[in-house]
Amino acid sequence: MLVFCVECQQHNGRLKLADLPDWDWSEISAHLKCTFCGKVGWVDTRLDWGEVVDFAKGVSG
């Protein structure tokens, strides 16, 4: 997962889903803390498609 801080809008990071607790996603997001500004729960999460798709290969079809 890619995680972006909504408050400072300058910090982001990556999380492995396997490393997270078995909670609802809203509960996980509420506990995430920005290591740059210190805000807790102010995150925008997105799938990290770079982990799944090899963009260097391109799309063939």
C-alpha positions, 0 to 999 in steps of 0.5 A: 500500500502507498500511504500519503499524509493528507496534513503535510502533503509532503510525506509518503511511505509504503506498507506491506499488507502482510505486516498489518494487523487483521483489522478493518481498513478504517481501523488501520488507517486511524492508527497510522502516523506520519513520521514527518509531521506527527499527525495520526489518522490523516492518511490517503491510502492507495494500492501500490500497483508497482508491486503487482505490475511490471511497468518496464515491460509495457502492455502487449496486445 
